[in-house]
Amino acid sequence: MKLRFLGIIPNTPGNESPTIWLDEETGDLLIQSYKATEAEVKACQEIGSIPGHGTDVPDHETIIRLPKVMRQFIPGPESEGNASEAA
């Protein structure tokens, strides 16, 4: 796996460091951020996604809260298909 650091939340304290990396082989993002609260998870489950799709979060998945300021580090559609040009 070849990861590239994309960004960390500006002025982050030493122990709370929302961070984003890009897997340059797959184009996947790896995101370290805040866990969603129980209330946030419940709200997501109440809204759902598409008809017929379950709303439970499987054990191998989680819902995270990504601070707005971190959106600047997410590669845009122009970089899809070529991870080396992302960010």
N, C-alpha and C positions, 0 to 999 in steps of 0.2 A: 504494500500500500504506500503510495506516495502522497503525502499530505502537504498542503500549502496553507500557511496561516493567512487568514483574510483580515481579521480584525478582532479587537477587544473593546469592551465598552470604555469610552473615554473617562478618564479620572476615576477608574475603578479602584476600590480599596483592595488591599492585598489578598483577602480571603474570598471576596465575591467577584468573580471575574468572568462574566458572560463573554464567550469567545466563539469564533466561527473559523472552521478549517474547510478546505476543499479537497476532496479525494480526486486527484488529477487523473486517475485511471478510470473512474466511473462517472465523475461529475457530481457525485453525491456531496451534500454538505453534512458536516459533523458539527453539532451545536451544543455548547455547554451554556446553560442558562438556568433561570429560576424554575423550580417545579410549580406547576399550576396548583392553586389551592383546591380544596375539596369543593368549594362553592363554584370555582371556575370550571372544574371538570364537570360538575353537575349541570352547569349552564350549557356547556358544549354538548352534553348528552341530550339535554332537552331540545336543543335546536336540531341536532342530528346532522346528516350530510345528504345522502341520497336515499330515495325510497328503497326499502328492503335491506339496507345496510345496517348492521348492528351498531349500537351506541356504546357498548361496553368497551373499555380500553383493555386489550389483551395484556397479559403479564409481561410480554416481551416488548411492549410499547409504553409510551408515556406522553403526557401533554405538558409542554413547557411554555412559559411566558417569555417571549423575546422582547426586550425593551425596544421602543420605537427607534431610539438612536442607533440600534444595531442593524436596522434595515439597510443602512447605507453600505453594509459589507456583503449583502446578498447579491450574487451575480445576476444580471438581468438576462432577458430572453436572447439578446444579441450574442451571448456567450454560450448558448446551448449548442451541444454537438461538438464543441471544441473547448474542453476544460482548460487547456493551456492558455486560452485567451480570457478566462473568467477574471472578474474583478479588475 
